[in-house]
Amino acid sequence: LKRELNNREAEVEAWALASCWDVKCAAENYFLFGAAAPPLKKSNTATLGKKGKVNSLAAAMAPTMEDREAARCLAELLEFAILRLIRLGDLALSLGEREDEVNPIRRATSERPVDTLEPWESWKTLQQRRESIKRKDISNKASSEPLPSFLPSRVSTWVRNSFANTSTYEETYLELADAAVLLNRRAGRFRFASRLEDHRAEVLISRGEHDLAASILSNNVGACARDQWNRAHYWRIFRLACCQRMSGDVLAYLETLTQSFNPRLASVAPKKTASLFQKDLESIITDAAVSEPRWGAFPFLETELSIESKTAGKTSEALPFLRRKLAKHLCFVGDELVFGLNINSHLPRSISVNGIRLYLVTAEKYELVYRRNGIVTEDDAFRILNIESPIIIKPGKNHFSFKWQPMTYNSYVLASVEIQWKEASFFYDSALLRKPMIGLHIQPSEPTQLIELNPLFLIPGHVQNVRLVFNSVSDIITEGFVKFICSDGLQVVPPKTDPSKLEESWSNECVVPLGSCEPGKRIVITTLVKSAPMKHVEGGDNVQTMKAKVETLYHHKSYSEVVTKGHEPKSRPMKTLLEAMVTTLDRPALTVDDADAFMFGDDRVMVNVSLQCNTPVPFYIKEWNLDLPPPLVVEDDGDLNKGIFRHAVPEGEVLLMGFKCIRTSVSDDQPLSERPILRVVLQDDFGKTFLQVLPINLEDIYKQLRKEDMYAEIYNATAELTCSVEEGTVGHPVPFSYKLNLQSLMLPKRRKSNNMSSAGQSIASEVGCPILYTIISDGSDWIVSGKIQGLIDFASGTETLTLQFRGIPTQSGILRNFPELLLKYLPSKSADKNLVDMLPPITVQCRNPDYFKSMAYTTSTSLAVPAGIDEF
């Protein structure tokens, strides 16, 4: 009875399954037509697989609501057909001799698949018996057990063939499930489709078709990750790993193992499973096959780059080709940079890696790489920084450092970090990570080179040596040149010019090449500069300048050491320009601050000259000479400046010089138009001498000497007028006296020339005639009386005499005009009249009282007479 009931149920189930199969075939043709129809978008249609079937993995959601609803109904119908197929399988096994046998579909899709109940074998063990595993899978597939014939003949052939044996039974299930996956995807029910895909993969695993199962699971493993179903996600990764380790797909299994250590799955991953996975991972990375691919940034290790050393600044720059921002740090050539690398390991145990490398790529090259394929290779890298092995990466956070001393100025990107673990290399490209991208802008280092241009100034009107000292300090100079440029009024010649060709070699500029120079070396260039005399123009630029421009190509001081060790590629040198300038003084090196002269003794004059130094650097006084026009000359021992020989005179110092001079006779052939000139020879530190011609203003002393000479040619006498009283009355006589000094007429005279008969005689000895004196009151306020005229005889030899007379004031008030004394020659009979006529007149220098107070009459005695008095 039970058997008969099972047969009837099987017949009903078979008819239901056959009907659903017909619907499945019709639906398949319907969607194939829809996929080929022109109105449907290409992206919304399923692609055709082998034999014209629709590939369920590539199927997309239907474009219209009607199609999605139809696909949903058909998907539910096929799921119903799957349930009917499973039930028929249960009935077939119950009608056979093996009633205790489990339905292979139910066994494969159970909570604990059969293969997970077996002991876990290591990767090495599986590799050793890889061939035997393949042979066993092939034999199991070929020796599928037949199922009992329990279906009536009226059932469709497709149903009867599906239950021919366990293999065809499983294939029918796979086909129905694949169709249901397609329809669920077309209906937009991706989670339903994902669940059915898991069942299909489990059936394939049970059949030993691990490659197909791995293909399904690898495409389905991300569905739970998107929904953040971490436990289901980890389960699928685990099943995928089981398939790949059994199929021997080394590369795919390595990727799956690294994905299993995702930090989001750490909370759901069993510790034992993680430990087993790490053992397999440690075994796989020793396989040579994993060395060929370029592995990306897998989550079992997380990296983060940073700059630990101080930089000169930081800017942000957009990278349009990546749609990312680059944090660019400003540095200089030769800076010792330190990059920090934090590695967070999610492995349960420590690992030892071969090396860690940081790829530095120039910004220009980086853009080309990402416009090409986005893969940074060793050929693209400008510099690869290494951390040498052995390197232990412990579970959790690890910190490592890279050191770099750049020698080439450019812009760089910290493009990628490579972790070399046994045979595998994992690349963590900055462009693919969510961490900020780091860049470097390396600028040329500050040059340490120095130039010194001497002297600090040029003296107008002289040819001077100019010395340029170039010191490389710590830079490595490859080449360069020095260019001397002169302004108007200056000219320069190239160094080492032949003296015979000096005049034709003067020019406004010249270029001198500089050779290579090691650190700490000096190059000295000496040349000649000619300065024209300064011409001061009102409102114009009177400064003459010579510029020295030194342009060099140089490397940092550490360049040779770094390049020799092979740590850095050879780079182009940096370029710098140094300038120095020397100007001419706007005034002479020495200027006369003051000049004074005074007479002392008999015909001697002391000349004092104050000189001020205007040079920025000290000069030495080498020679000096004072040239004076007649009648003054410096005495033989009159130079009082012996102590200033080789004396350094700094800027602003006033130098006092003194000269004793003597007054000499002047001859007619001596020129009288010369000016006093002080010639001083200065000497600098290089031994170059400069003659300074300094005019001196001694006009006062020369004017005094000329006046004395003029007075020496004129016969003069001095007189002092004295009054007996200081006040009186108009009309009353007042006694006066002249004290006359005739010494100048008695002494011999200095002659300018020898026109007269005797050059050293007095008027008394030369003429021998008396002098007539006369006291006159013309133009004064007085009337004179008494002895107001007389003779002076030199025969007595008296040099002074007193002349007395009376004066009567003619008006009241303060009187300041007094009578005058005149002297003139009175030729005698024995005197030569012609000689007397040639003599100059005699002048009298008279000193009068300051004033005389004259008062008016206070009383008057008068006589009255009649008007006719004339008659008497």
C-alpha positions in Angstrom: 0.0 0.0 0.0 2.8 2.4 0.9 4.5 1.7 -2.4 1.4 2.3 -4.3 0.8 5.6 -2.6 4.4 6.6 -3.3 4.0 5.8 -7.0 0.8 7.9 -7.2 2.5 10.8 -5.5 5.5 10.4 -7.8 3.3 10.5 -10.8 1.6 13.7 -9.6 5.0 15.3 -8.7 6.3 14.3 -12.1 3.4 15.9 -14.0 3.9 19.1 -12.0 7.7 19.0 -12.7 7.1 18.4 -16.4 4.7 21.3 -16.6 7.1 23.6 -14.9 9.8 22.4 -17.2 7.7 23.4 -20.2 7.2 26.8 -18.7 10.9 27.1 -18.0 11.7 26.4 -21.7 9.1 28.8 -22.9 10.5 31.5 -20.5 14.0 30.8 -21.7 13.0 31.4 -25.3 11.0 34.5 -24.3 14.0 36.1 -22.6 16.3 35.1 -25.4 14.0 36.9 -27.8 13.9 39.9 -25.5 17.7 39.9 -25.3 18.0 40.0 -29.1 15.3 42.6 -29.6 16.6 46.0 -30.7 14.5 48.2 -28.3 16.2 46.7 -25.2 19.3 48.4 -24.0 22.4 46.3 -24.1 23.2 46.8 -20.5 19.8 45.6 -19.4 19.8 42.3 -21.3 21.3 39.0 -20.4 24.3 37.8 -22.4 24.2 34.5 -24.2 26.3 31.6 -22.9 27.2 28.3 -24.5 24.7 26.8 -26.9 22.6 29.9 -26.9 21.7 29.7 -23.2 21.3 32.8 -21.1 24.2 33.4 -18.7 22.6 33.8 -15.3 25.6 35.5 -13.8 25.5 38.3 -16.4 21.8 38.7 -16.3 20.5 42.1 -15.3 17.2 43.4 -14.0 14.5 43.7 -16.7 13.9 47.2 -18.0 10.2 47.4 -17.5 7.9 46.6 -14.6 5.9 44.1 -16.8 9.0 42.1 -17.5 10.2 42.2 -13.9 6.8 41.0 -12.7 6.8 38.2 -15.3 10.3 37.2 -14.3 9.2 37.1 -10.6 6.3 34.8 -11.3 8.4 32.5 -13.4 11.1 32.5 -10.8 8.6 31.4 -8.1 7.3 28.8 -10.5 10.8 27.4 -11.0 11.5 27.4 -7.3 8.3 25.3 -7.0 9.7 23.0 -9.7 12.9 22.7 -7.7 11.0 21.6 -4.7 9.1 19.0 -6.8 12.4 17.7 -8.2 13.8 17.3 -4.7 10.6 15.5 -3.5 10.8 13.2 -6.5 14.3 12.4 -5.5 13.2 11.5 -2.0 10.5 9.2 -3.4 12.9 7.5 -5.8 15.3 6.7 -3.0 12.5 5.5 -0.8 11.2 3.1 -3.5 14.6 1.6 -4.0 16.7 -0.9 -2.1 18.6 1.9 -0.3 15.9 3.5 1.8 18.4 4.9 4.2 20.3 6.9 1.6 20.0 10.7 1.7 18.9 12.7 -1.2 22.2 14.1 -2.8 20.6 17.5 -3.2 19.5 17.6 0.4 22.9 16.3 1.5 24.8 19.0 -0.5 22.6 21.9 0.7 22.5 20.8 4.3 23.8 23.1 7.1 27.0 21.1 7.4 28.2 20.0 4.0 29.9 16.6 3.9 33.4 17.8 3.0 33.4 20.1 6.1 33.1 17.0 8.3 36.4 15.6 7.1 39.7 16.6 8.8 41.4 19.7 7.4 44.4 18.9 5.4 47.3 21.3 5.0 48.1 22.9 1.7 51.3 20.9 1.3 49.5 17.6 1.9 46.9 18.5 -0.7 49.6 19.5 -3.2 51.3 16.1 -2.7 48.2 14.1 -3.5 46.7 16.5 -6.1 46.7 13.9 -8.9 44.9 11.3 -6.7 42.2 13.8 -5.8 41.5 14.6 -9.5 41.4 10.9 -10.4 38.9 10.3 -7.5 36.6 13.1 -8.6 36.6 11.7 -12.2 35.8 8.2 -11.0 33.0 9.4 -8.7 31.4 11.3 -11.6 31.7 8.3 -13.9 30.4 5.8 -11.5 27.1 7.4 -10.5 24.5 5.0 -9.1 21.3 4.4 -11.1 18.0 5.3 -9.6 15.0 2.8 -9.5 12.4 3.2 -12.3 9.3 4.3 -10.6 7.8 6.8 -13.0 4.9 5.9 -15.3 5.4 5.7 -19.0 3.1 8.6 -19.6 5.6 11.0 -18.0 7.7 13.1 -20.3 11.0 11.8 -21.5 12.9 14.7 -19.9 11.6 13.7 -16.4 12.4 10.0 -16.9 15.9 10.9 -18.1 16.5 13.2 -15.1 16.1 10.2 -12.8 18.2 7.8 -14.8 21.0 8.1 -12.2 22.2 10.4 -9.4 24.4 12.4 -11.9 21.5 13.3 -14.3 19.4 14.0 -11.3 21.9 16.6 -10.0 22.4 18.1 -13.5 18.6 18.6 -13.7 18.7 20.4 -10.4 21.6 22.6 -11.5 19.8 23.5 -14.7 16.6 24.4 -12.9 18.5 26.4 -10.3 20.4 28.3 -13.0 17.1 29.2 -14.7 15.7 30.4 -11.4 18.7 32.5 -10.7 18.3 34.1 -14.1 14.7 34.9 -13.6 15.3 36.2 -10.1 18.0 38.6 -11.4 15.6 39.7 -14.1 13.0 40.4 -11.5 15.5 42.4 -9.4 15.5 39.8 -6.6 19.2 39.5 -6.2 19.2 38.0 -2.7 17.0 35.2 -3.9 19.4 34.6 -6.8 22.4 34.7 -4.4 20.8 32.0 -2.2 20.1 29.7 -5.1 23.7 30.3 -6.3 25.0 29.0 -3.0 22.9 25.8 -3.4 24.2 25.3 -6.9 27.8 25.7 -5.7 27.3 23.2 -2.9 25.9 20.6 -5.3 28.9 21.2 -7.6 31.2 20.7 -4.6 29.5 17.4 -3.8 30.0 16.3 -7.4 33.7 17.2 -7.2 33.4 20.0 -9.7 35.4 22.5 -7.6 36.4 24.8 -10.5 32.7 25.4 -11.4 31.7 25.8 -7.8 34.6 28.3 -7.2 33.5 30.3 -10.3 30.0 30.6 -8.9 31.1 31.5 -5.4 33.7 34.0 -6.5 31.0 35.9 -8.3 28.5 35.5 -5.4 30.8 36.2 -2.4 30.4 40.0 -2.6 26.6 40.0 -2.3 26.7 39.6 1.5 29.5 42.0 1.8 27.4 44.7 0.1 24.6 44.0 2.6 27.1 43.8 5.5 26.0 40.3 6.4 29.4 39.5 7.8 28.7 36.0 9.0 27.2 34.9 5.7 30.0 36.7 3.9 32.7 34.8 5.8 30.9 31.5 5.2 31.0 32.1 1.5 34.6 33.0 1.6 35.3 29.8 3.6 33.4 27.7 1.0 35.2 29.4 -1.8 38.5 28.7 -0.1 37.5 25.0 0.2 36.8 24.8 -3.5 40.0 26.6 -4.6 42.3 24.6 -2.3 40.7 21.3 -3.7 41.0 22.5 -7.3 44.6 23.6 -6.7 44.1 27.2 -8.1 47.0 28.8 -6.3 46.5 32.4 -7.4 42.8 32.4 -6.7 43.2 30.7 -3.4 45.9 33.3 -2.3 43.5 36.1 -3.0 40.7 34.4 -1.1 42.9 33.8 1.9 43.9 37.4 2.0 40.3 38.5 1.8 39.4 36.2 4.7 41.4 38.4 7.1 39.3 41.5 6.4 39.0 43.5 9.6 35.2 43.6 9.2 35.1 39.8 9.5 37.4 39.5 12.5 34.4 39.4 14.9 32.8 36.5 13.1 35.9 34.5 12.0 36.6 31.5 14.2 40.1 31.6 15.6 40.8 28.0 14.5 39.7 28.8 10.9 41.9 31.9 10.8 44.8 29.9 12.1 44.3 27.2 9.4 44.0 29.9 6.7 47.3 31.6 7.8 49.1 28.2 7.6 47.8 27.8 4.0 48.7 31.4 3.3 52.3 30.9 4.6 52.6 27.8 2.4 51.1 29.3 -0.8 53.4 32.4 -0.8 56.4 30.0 -1.2 55.0 28.8 -4.5 56.8 30.3 -7.5 53.5 30.8 -9.3 52.5 33.6 -7.0 55.5 35.7 -8.0 54.2 36.6 -11.4 50.9 38.5 -10.7 51.0 42.0 -9.2 48.9 41.6 -6.1 46.9 44.6 -4.9 46.1 46.1 -1.5 44.6 43.1 0.2 42.9 43.8 3.6 45.0 41.4 5.7 47.6 44.2 5.9 46.6 47.9 6.0 49.2 50.6 5.3 49.3 54.3 6.0 52.1 56.6 4.9 53.2 59.8 6.7 56.1 62.3 6.7 57.8 62.4 10.1 60.5 64.9 9.3 59.8 68.6 9.4 59.2 70.3 6.1 59.3 73.9 4.9 55.6 74.0 4.2 52.6 72.1 2.9 50.1 72.8 0.1 47.2 70.9 -1.5 47.0 70.2 -5.2 44.2 68.6 -7.2 44.9 65.7 -9.5 42.1 65.8 -12.1 43.1 62.5 -13.7 42.5 60.7 -10.3 39.9 63.1 -8.9 42.0 63.1 -5.8 43.9 65.7 -3.8 47.6 65.6 -3.2 49.1 66.9 0.0 52.4 68.3 -1.3 55.2 69.0 1.2 57.9 71.5 0.5 61.5 70.3 1.0 65.0 71.0 -0.3 67.7 69.0 -1.9 69.9 67.5 0.7 67.2 67.4 3.4 67.2 64.2 5.4 63.6 63.1 5.1 61.9 60.4 7.1 58.7 58.7 5.9 56.7 56.7 8.4 54.8 53.6 7.4 52.2 52.1 9.7 51.2 48.6 8.9 48.2 47.1 10.7 48.2 43.3 10.4 45.0 41.3 10.8 46.7 38.0 10.8 46.6 36.0 14.0 50.3 35.4 14.1 53.5 37.3 13.2 55.0 37.0 9.8 58.5 37.6 8.5 58.6 39.4 5.1 61.5 39.8 2.8 61.4 43.6 2.4 59.2 46.6 2.2 59.7 49.1 -0.6 58.4 52.6 -1.2 58.0 53.8 -4.8 58.7 57.5 -5.5 57.5 58.6 -8.9 57.9 62.1 -10.4 54.6 63.9 -10.7 54.9 64.1 -14.5 55.6 60.4 -14.8 52.8 59.5 -12.3 50.2 61.2 -14.5 51.4 59.4 -17.6 51.2 56.0 -15.7 47.7 56.5 -14.6 46.5 57.7 -18.0 48.1 54.6 -19.4 47.0 51.7 -17.1 47.5 52.9 -13.5 50.1 50.3 -12.7 53.3 51.7 -11.1 56.3 49.5 -12.0 60.0 49.7 -11.1 60.7 51.3 -14.5 58.3 54.1 -13.6 59.8 54.8 -10.2 62.4 57.5 -9.8 63.6 56.1 -6.5 62.7 53.0 -4.5 63.3 53.2 -0.8 63.9 49.9 1.0 63.6 48.4 4.5 66.0 45.5 4.5 65.0 42.1 5.7 64.4 40.3 8.0 61.3 42.3 8.9 58.8 41.0 11.4 55.2 42.2 11.1 53.3 41.4 14.3 49.6 41.2 14.7 48.2 44.7 15.2 50.0 48.0 14.5 53.6 48.1 13.3 55.7 51.1 12.5 58.5 51.4 10.0 60.6 54.3 8.7 62.1 55.1 5.3 65.0 57.6 5.0 65.7 59.6 1.9 68.1 62.4 1.1 67.0 63.8 -2.2 69.6 65.0 -4.7 67.3 66.0 -7.6 64.8 68.9 -7.4 61.4 67.9 -8.8 57.9 67.1 -7.7 57.3 63.5 -6.5 54.4 61.3 -5.4 54.7 58.6 -2.8 53.0 56.3 -5.3 53.0 52.8 -3.9 54.2 50.6 -1.0 55.4 47.1 -1.9 55.5 44.3 0.7 57.6 41.4 -0.4 56.5 38.2 1.4 58.4 35.2 0.2 57.5 34.8 -3.5 54.5 37.2 -3.4 54.6 41.0 -3.7 51.6 43.1 -2.5 51.3 46.6 -3.8 49.4 49.2 -1.9 48.9 52.0 -4.4 48.2 55.4 -2.9 45.6 56.2 -5.6 43.5 53.2 -4.6 43.6 53.7 -0.9 41.3 56.0 1.0 44.2 57.6 2.9 45.4 61.0 1.7 48.0 61.0 -1.1 51.4 62.4 -0.2 53.6 64.4 -2.5 56.9 66.1 -2.3 58.1 69.3 -4.0 61.9 69.2 -3.8 63.4 72.6 -4.4 67.1 73.4 -5.0 69.1 73.6 -1.9 70.3 77.0 -0.7 73.7 77.4 -2.2 76.6 77.8 0.3 78.9 79.4 -2.2 80.4 82.7 -1.4 82.1 85.4 -3.5 84.3 88.2 -2.3 85.1 91.2 -4.5 88.0 93.4 -3.5 88.6 96.2 -3.1 85.4 97.4 -1.6 85.5 100.6 -3.7 87.3 102.1 -6.7 89.2 105.3 -6.6 88.3 107.6 -9.5 90.9 108.2 -12.1 93.1 105.2 -11.3 93.8 101.7 -12.7 93.3 99.2 -9.9 93.6 95.5 -9.3 90.2 93.8 -8.7 90.3 90.4 -7.1 87.3 88.0 -7.0 87.5 85.1 -4.6 85.0 82.3 -5.2 84.6 79.8 -2.4 82.5 76.7 -3.0 82.2 76.1 0.8 80.3 72.8 0.9 78.8 72.7 -2.7 80.2 70.6 -5.5 80.7 72.8 -8.5 80.5 71.2 -11.9 81.0 74.3 -14.1 80.3 78.0 -14.2 81.5 81.4 -15.4 82.2 84.9 -14.0 81.0 88.0 -15.9 82.3 91.4 -15.1 80.0 94.2 -16.2 81.1 97.9 -16.0 79.0 101.0 -16.1 80.0 104.2 -18.0 83.4 105.4 -16.9 84.8 102.0 -16.0 86.5 99.4 -18.2 87.9 96.0 -17.5 90.4 93.6 -19.2 90.4 89.8 -19.1 92.7 88.2 -16.5 96.3 87.5 -17.5 96.2 89.9 -20.4 99.5 90.6 -22.1 100.7 94.0 -20.8 101.7 94.9 -24.4 98.1 94.4 -25.5 96.5 96.1 -22.5 95.4 99.3 -24.2 93.4 97.4 -26.9 91.9 95.0 -24.4 89.8 97.4 -22.4 86.1 96.7 -22.7 82.9 97.2 -20.8 82.5 93.5 -19.9 84.4 90.2 -20.0 83.5 86.6 -19.2 85.8 84.2 -17.3 85.0 80.5 -17.2 85.0 78.6 -13.9 86.0 75.0 -13.8 84.8 72.2 -11.5 85.4 72.8 -7.8 85.3 70.4 -4.9 83.8 71.5 -1.6 86.0 73.8 0.5 88.0 75.0 -2.5 88.7 78.5 -3.6 89.2 80.1 -7.0 90.9 83.5 -7.2 90.5 85.7 -10.3 92.4 88.9 -10.6 92.0 91.5 -13.3 92.5 95.2 -13.9 89.8 97.9 -13.8 90.3 101.4 -15.1 88.2 104.3 -13.7 87.8 107.6 -15.4 87.7 110.8 -13.3 84.4 111.5 -11.8 82.2 114.2 -13.5 79.5 115.4 -11.2 76.3 116.3 -13.0 73.5 118.0 -11.2 70.5 115.7 -10.8 72.3 112.8 -12.6 73.7 109.5 -11.5 77.4 110.0 -10.8 78.1 106.6 -9.4 80.4 104.3 -11.4 79.8 100.6 -10.7 81.3 97.3 -11.7 79.2 94.1 -11.2 80.5 90.6 -10.9 78.0 87.9 -11.8 78.9 84.3 -10.9 76.7 81.6 -12.4 77.4 78.1 -11.4 76.0 74.6 -11.7 76.3 72.7 -8.5 75.3 69.6 -6.5 74.7 69.2 -2.8 77.7 68.3 -0.7 76.4 64.8 -0.1 75.8 64.1 -3.8 79.0 62.2 -4.5 78.6 60.0 -1.5 75.0 59.2 -2.1 75.4 58.5 -5.9 78.5 56.4 -5.4 76.7 54.1 -3.0 74.0 53.7 -5.7 71.3 55.0 -3.5 70.3 57.8 -5.8 70.3 58.1 -9.6 72.5 60.7 -11.2 70.7 64.0 -11.4 71.0 67.3 -13.2 72.9 70.0 -11.3 71.2 72.9 -9.7 71.8 76.5 -10.8 72.6 79.6 -8.9 73.6 83.2 -9.6 75.7 85.2 -7.2 76.3 88.9 -7.6 78.8 91.4 -6.1 79.3 95.0 -6.9 82.0 97.6 -6.3 81.5 101.3 -6.8 83.8 104.3 -7.2 84.0 106.8 -4.4 81.9 109.9 -5.0 84.7 111.9 -3.5 88.5 111.5 -3.2 90.0 109.0 -0.7 91.4 112.0 1.2 89.9 115.4 1.4 91.3 118.6 3.0 89.2 119.3 6.1 91.1 122.4 7.1 94.3 124.3 6.3 95.9 127.0 8.3 99.2 128.9 8.5 100.7 131.4 10.8 104.0 133.2 11.1 106.5 132.7 13.8 110.0 134.0 14.3 111.9 135.8 11.5 110.3 135.0 8.1 109.1 131.5 9.2 105.6 130.1 8.7 103.9 127.0 10.2 101.5 125.3 7.9 98.9 122.9 9.4 96.7 120.6 7.2 93.8 118.5 8.4 93.0 115.5 6.1 89.8 113.4 6.4 89.8 109.8 5.2 86.7 108.9 3.1 87.5 105.2 2.3 85.4 102.4 3.8 88.6 100.4 4.4 91.9 101.6 5.9 94.7 102.8 3.7 98.4 103.2 4.5 100.2 106.5 4.1 103.3 105.7 2.0 104.5 109.1 0.8 103.6 112.8 1.0 104.9 116.1 -0.3 103.9 119.7 0.2 104.4 122.0 -2.8 104.2 125.7 -2.1 104.4 128.6 -4.5 106.9 131.4 -3.7 107.8 133.0 -1.4 107.3 129.9 0.9 109.3 126.7 0.8 109.4 123.8 3.3 112.6 123.8 5.3 114.9 120.8 5.1 113.8 119.7 8.5 110.4 121.2 8.2 108.4 117.9 7.7 106.9 117.2 11.1 105.0 114.0 10.0 107.6 111.3 10.3 105.3 109.2 12.6 102.5 108.7 10.1 104.6 106.6 7.7 102.9 103.2 7.1 100.1 104.4 9.3 96.6 102.9 8.6 94.0 105.5 8.3 90.4 104.2 8.8 87.3 105.8 7.5 86.3 109.1 9.2 89.7 109.6 10.8 91.2 113.1 10.7 94.9 113.2 10.0 96.8 116.3 11.2 100.0 117.2 9.2 102.4 120.0 10.0 105.2 121.7 7.9 107.7 124.4 8.9 108.2 126.8 6.0 110.6 129.7 5.5 110.0 132.8 3.6 112.4 133.4 0.7 113.1 136.1 -1.8 111.2 136.1 -5.1 112.9 136.4 -8.4 111.2 137.8 -11.5 111.4 134.4 -13.4 109.5 132.5 -10.7 105.8 131.8 -11.5 103.4 133.3 -9.1 100.2 131.6 -10.2 100.7 128.2 -8.6 98.5 126.9 -5.8 99.6 125.1 -2.7 99.3 121.3 -3.3 99.7 118.4 -0.9 100.6 115.2 -2.7 99.8 112.0 -0.6 100.5 108.4 -1.9 98.2 105.8 -0.4 98.8 102.1 -0.5 96.1 99.3 -0.1 96.4 95.8 1.3 97.4 94.5 -2.2 100.3 96.9 -2.5 98.5 99.1 -5.1 99.4 102.8 -4.7 97.2 105.8 -5.4 98.4 109.4 -5.7 96.1 111.9 -4.1 96.6 115.5 -5.3 95.0 117.8 -2.8 94.8 121.6 -3.3 95.2 123.5 -0.1 93.7 126.9 0.6 96.5 129.1 2.1 95.1 132.3 0.7 95.1 134.2 4.0 98.8 133.7 4.7 99.7 134.5 1.1 97.6 137.6 1.2 99.4 138.7 4.3 102.7 138.1 2.7 101.8 140.0 -0.4 100.6 142.9 1.8 103.9 142.9 3.7 105.7 142.9 0.4 103.6 145.8 -0.8 104.2 147.7 2.4 107.8 146.9 2.2 108.0 148.8 -1.1 106.2 151.9 0.4 108.1 154.2 2.9 105.8 154.7 5.9 106.0 156.1 9.3 103.7 155.7 12.4 102.4 158.5 14.5 100.2 158.7 17.6 98.1 161.8 18.3 97.4 162.6 21.9 95.3 165.4 23.5 96.0 166.9 26.9 92.3 167.0 27.8 89.3 165.0 26.7 86.8 167.9 26.6 86.8 171.7 26.0 84.8 174.6 24.8 84.4 175.8 21.3 87.0 178.5 20.5 89.4 177.6 23.4 92.8 176.1 22.3 93.6 172.5 23.2 97.3 171.2 23.4 98.0 168.3 21.0 101.2 166.3 20.3 102.3 163.8 17.7 104.6 161.0 18.7 106.3 160.2 15.4 108.2 156.9 14.8 110.7 157.0 11.9 112.1 153.5 12.4 110.8 152.2 9.1 112.6 155.0 7.3 115.8 154.3 9.0 116.0 150.4 8.5 117.0 148.7 5.2 114.1 147.6 2.9 113.5 144.2 1.2 113.3 144.6 -2.5 111.3 142.5 -4.9 113.8 143.4 -7.6 117.1 145.0 -8.1 115.9 148.1 -10.1 117.4 150.5 -7.5 121.0 151.1 -6.9 121.1 149.3 -3.6 118.8 146.5 -2.5 119.2 146.8 1.3 119.4 150.6 2.1 117.1 152.9 4.0 115.7 156.3 2.8 118.1 158.1 5.1 121.2 156.4 3.5 119.8 156.2 0.0 118.5 159.7 -0.6 120.2 161.8 2.1 117.5 164.6 2.0 115.4 165.9 4.9 111.6 165.2 5.3 109.1 168.1 5.5 106.2 167.5 7.9 103.0 169.5 7.8 100.0 169.4 10.1 96.7 170.3 8.3 93.2 170.7 9.5 91.4 170.5 6.1 88.1 168.5 6.5 88.4 168.4 10.3 86.6 170.1 13.1 89.7 172.0 14.2 91.8 175.1 13.6 95.5 174.3 14.2 98.1 176.7 15.4 101.6 176.6 16.7 104.5 174.8 14.9 102.5 173.0 12.3 105.3 172.7 9.7 109.0 171.8 9.9 111.9 169.6 8.8 113.1 166.2 10.0 116.8 165.6 9.6 118.0 162.0 9.6 121.6 163.0 10.4 120.9 163.0 14.1 119.9 159.2 13.9 116.9 159.8 16.0 114.1 157.3 15.2 111.3 159.0 17.2 110.4 162.6 17.9 107.5 164.6 19.3 105.6 167.4 17.4 103.5 169.7 19.6 100.7 172.1 18.4 97.4 173.6 19.4 94.0 172.9 18.1 90.8 175.0 18.5 87.5 173.2 18.1 85.2 174.9 15.7 81.9 173.3 16.7 80.3 171.7 19.7 79.5 168.0 20.2 81.5 164.8 19.9 84.4 165.4 17.5 86.0 162.4 15.8 87.8 164.2 13.0 91.3 165.3 14.0 94.1 167.2 12.2 96.4 165.1 9.9 100.2 164.7 9.6 101.8 164.7 6.2 105.4 163.8 5.3 107.1 164.4 2.0 110.6 164.7 0.6 112.3 168.1 0.5 115.1 167.8 -2.1 118.4 169.4 -1.1 121.0 170.8 -3.4 123.2 167.8 -3.0 120.4 165.2 -3.6 119.8 163.6 -7.0 116.5 165.0 -8.1 115.7 162.1 -10.5 116.3 159.6 -7.7 114.0 161.5 -5.4 111.3 161.5 -8.1 111.5 157.6 -8.3 111.0 157.1 -4.6 107.4 156.1 -3.6 105.6 158.6 -1.3 105.8 158.4 2.4 102.7 157.4 4.2 101.8 158.1 7.8 99.8 155.6 9.7 98.3 157.7 12.5 96.5 156.6 15.6 94.0 159.3 16.8 92.0 159.6 20.1 88.6 158.0 20.1 86.8 161.3 20.4 86.8 164.9 21.9 83.9 166.4 23.7 83.4 170.0 22.6 80.9 172.2 24.5 79.2 175.5 23.4 79.7 179.0 25.0 77.9 179.5 28.3 78.8 183.3 28.8 79.5 186.1 26.4 80.8 189.7 26.9 79.6 192.1 24.2 79.6 195.9 23.5 76.5 197.7 22.2 77.2 200.5 19.7 74.9 202.8 17.8 73.9 202.0 14.3 75.8 204.9 13.0 79.1 203.8 14.5 80.4 203.7 11.0 80.5 207.4 11.0 83.3 207.4 13.6 
